[in-house]
């Protein structure tokens, strides 16, 4: 990806970064010539954005090497110990490469377009809410953003005994999200449409039909047709009209994507940015963030009073209602629970023989939530659960 011969200095740092990295089960190999070239491209773009020589790289850390993207921390040094003042400084940035080859031209799914189109909007209208986009390269499908390395993730707070602080930080982040006006939508949609002229619904959820596919999967397992009331509701909520109660957010509501330092709360990943119903994050939280890589950490917390109270407070922010008003009976919140549950069922490939703790909790909570407004949906879930002798 970078035809310039790499220096021994940089090559040594690449080798050291690869040797330190602990691969995750779904990661691609990091010990190949192809991956070394990718690291070189990432550092090259980062150095260019920072207006510094590539050999100024002092340290490289591979943060992830997943199937969707590769993320690294680049630490550059400038100044010299031998200068009159003896000054030598370092700074770091985050460089991310999107593996999907059409990521810079196709906005479907998570990827480059959504990040480069959303971060400028976030950075302008809500400064310090997200990490700053410093630069990008569409040919190499690389973005360079501010490093929030001194922040602690909300996930860390929730799992290290600081649950109340973690929940407060999570809600504080959404205060600005729910305070936005239509300008955010308009700017993001226009930017997406410019890079992806073929987009039929620019800026909508990354895979909008997953919800209905998941419910059809559930009906097939139960051996019954999907009720028309459920089918129609999911069709309507697949791509909500942008005049409805929608917001623009980073699209991945898991607490590990939000970080805090002192009183400042920031998000640092916008590759899934989308315009969606304002209640979708609440539905995700009520279900314990079932698509998060850390969902098992949240399962024991969902039933706790602090967690449920935080869901109500998030609902109050989104709906502009009092804490108690409407939360337990809101039709639209029930519909977003159905959408989120369907997305999880489809993305996880749920089958009659694969009922995990996540699926059990997901189905049980969804059935209870939607019973009032969509008894057919609740009955379908109960049929599947009874089939599993639960």
Buried (B, 14 or more C-beta within 10 A) or exposed (E): BBEEEBBEEBBEBBBEBBEEBEBEEEBBEBEEEEBBBBBBBBBBBBBBBBEBEBBBBBBBBBBBBBEBBBBBBBBBBBEEEEEEEEEEEEEBBBBBBBBBEBBBBBBBBBBBBBBBBBBBBBBEBBEEBBBBBBBBBBEBBBBBBBBBBEBBBBBBBBBEEBBEBBBBBBBBBBEBBBEBEEEBBBBBBEBBBEBBEEBEBBBBBBBBBBBBBBBBBBBEBBEBEBBEEBBEBBEEBBBBEBEEEBBBBBBBBBBBBBBBEEEEBBBBBBBBBBBBBBBBBBBBBBBBBBBBEBBEBBBEBBEEEEBBEBBBBBBBBBBEBEEEBBBEEBEBBBBBBBBBBBBBBBBBEBEEEEBEEBBBBBBBBBBEBBBEBBEBBBBBBBBBBEEEEE
